[in-house]
Structures are given as C-alpha cells and as structure tokens.
Amino acid sequence: MSLFAMRRRKWRERSAERFKCHVPGHLVLCESGVVFEGLLIDLSIGGAMFRPALTYLLSRKSGDVILKIGEIDIAGEIMGTSPRGYGLRFDQALTDAVLRRVLACGDVAVAA
C-alpha cells in the first residue's frame, strides 16, 4: 500500500462509533443568537451532523454554536456545510451517559 493510500485511509477512519439518528433539536449561533430548528442526523462523542429545517442551507464554517437537545446543551463549532447539513465538532467529548440521553430523545441506528 502506498504512503498516500495509507494517509487517505487514516483520514477517512473515525475514532469514535457513529450513530445515525433522527433527534429533534435546535442549533444556536453564539455570535448572532439565531436559532435553527432541525434534526440531529448523525452523532458521535466528538461531533454531529445537524440538518436545519430549512429549504436552503447557508454556507457556514468556524462558528461557535450551542446544540440544544431537550434539556441538554452541548457547546461546539461548525466545521463545515454539506448538502446533508452542518458538521459540528464538540468542544468536549460527550460522556456515555450524555450520549445515551441524546440518543434516547429520538430514533437511532448504529452506523456501519
């Protein structure tokens, strides 16, 4: 295997188990206070994918946010925008207890 192939493979591997889910919540942009209603569609201890309930997604990157799921608030940052939604990285890794509480708020399946 070439060095390039090894680097590419490592880049694609995830360090934490990911869960495909449909968890309703809100994303608050810290700088402006704007709140987006939507769905958490992918979750791990280090980050998530949030799909706002919008027809068009505004391209956002490097913005501090608070993800609100029920009574749970999770601080993080928008790392990028894709057609699926906003990719988030959490400021601190979620504990197993918080991860289970978030997933209990919606439908979940283990990602392959």
C-alpha positions as CSV (number, residue, x, y, z in Angstrom):
1,M,0.0,0.0,0.0
2,S,1.4,3.4,-0.9
3,L,2.0,6.1,1.6
4,F,-0.7,8.3,0.0
5,A,-3.2,5.4,0.3
6,M,-2.3,4.9,4.0
7,R,-2.8,8.6,4.8
8,R,-6.1,8.7,2.9
9,R,-7.4,5.6,4.7
10,K,-6.4,7.0,8.1
11,W,-8.1,10.3,7.2
12,R,-11.4,8.5,6.5
13,E,-11.4,6.4,9.6
14,R,-13.4,7.7,12.6
15,S,-12.0,7.4,16.1
16,A,-15.4,7.0,17.7
17,E,-18.6,5.0,16.9
18,R,-21.1,7.0,14.9
19,F,-24.9,6.7,15.3
20,K,-27.4,7.5,12.6
21,C,-30.3,9.1,14.3
22,H,-33.3,11.4,14.0
23,V,-33.3,13.6,17.1
24,P,-35.2,16.9,17.1
25,G,-33.3,19.9,18.4
26,H,-32.1,23.4,18.0
27,L,-28.8,24.9,16.9
28,V,-28.0,28.4,18.4
29,L,-25.4,30.5,16.7
30,C,-23.5,32.2,19.5
31,E,-22.4,35.3,17.7
32,S,-25.8,36.3,16.5
33,G,-28.2,34.4,18.7
34,V,-30.0,33.0,15.7
35,V,-31.7,29.7,16.4
36,F,-32.3,26.9,13.8
37,E,-34.8,24.2,14.4
38,G,-33.9,20.9,12.9
39,L,-32.8,17.3,13.3
40,L,-29.6,15.7,14.6
41,I,-29.0,13.1,11.9
42,D,-25.5,11.7,12.9
43,L,-23.9,11.6,16.3
44,S,-20.6,10.5,18.0
45,I,-18.9,11.5,21.2
46,G,-16.8,14.1,19.3
47,G,-19.3,15.7,16.9
48,A,-22.5,15.5,14.9
49,M,-24.4,16.4,11.7
50,F,-27.3,18.8,12.2
51,R,-29.9,19.3,9.5
52,P,-31.8,22.6,9.9
53,A,-35.4,22.6,8.8
54,L,-34.6,25.0,6.0
55,T,-35.1,24.8,2.3
56,Y,-31.7,26.3,1.6
57,L,-28.6,25.9,3.8
58,L,-26.3,28.9,4.2
59,S,-22.7,28.0,4.0
60,R,-21.2,28.4,7.5
61,K,-17.8,27.5,8.9
62,S,-15.9,28.2,12.1
63,G,-18.9,29.5,14.1
64,D,-19.4,28.7,17.8
65,V,-22.7,27.1,18.5
66,I,-24.8,25.5,21.2
67,L,-26.7,22.4,20.2
68,K,-29.9,22.1,22.3
69,I,-31.5,18.6,22.6
70,G,-34.3,18.7,25.2
71,E,-32.7,19.9,28.4
72,I,-29.1,19.1,27.1
73,D,-26.9,21.9,25.9
74,I,-23.7,21.0,24.0
75,A,-21.1,23.6,23.0
76,G,-19.3,23.2,19.8
77,E,-18.2,24.7,16.5
78,I,-19.4,24.4,12.9
79,M,-16.7,22.7,10.9
80,G,-18.3,22.9,7.5
81,T,-21.5,22.8,5.5
82,S,-22.6,20.0,3.2
83,P,-25.9,19.2,1.4
84,R,-26.7,17.0,4.5
85,G,-26.4,19.8,7.0
86,Y,-23.8,21.4,9.3
87,G,-20.9,19.3,10.5
88,L,-20.3,20.0,14.2
89,R,-17.3,19.3,16.4
90,F,-18.0,19.4,20.2
91,D,-15.7,21.4,22.5
92,Q,-15.5,18.4,24.8
93,A,-16.2,14.8,24.1
94,L,-19.6,13.6,25.3
95,T,-19.7,11.1,28.2
96,D,-21.5,7.8,27.6
97,A,-24.4,9.0,29.8
98,V,-24.9,12.2,27.8
99,L,-24.6,10.3,24.5
100,R,-27.3,7.8,25.7
101,R,-29.6,10.7,26.9
102,V,-29.3,12.5,23.5
103,L,-30.0,9.3,21.5
104,A,-33.0,8.5,23.8
105,C,-34.6,11.7,22.5
106,G,-35.2,10.2,19.0
107,D,-34.8,7.2,16.7
108,V,-31.3,5.7,16.4
109,A,-29.4,3.1,14.4
110,V,-25.7,2.1,14.7
111,A,-23.8,3.4,11.6
112,A,-21.6,0.8,9.8
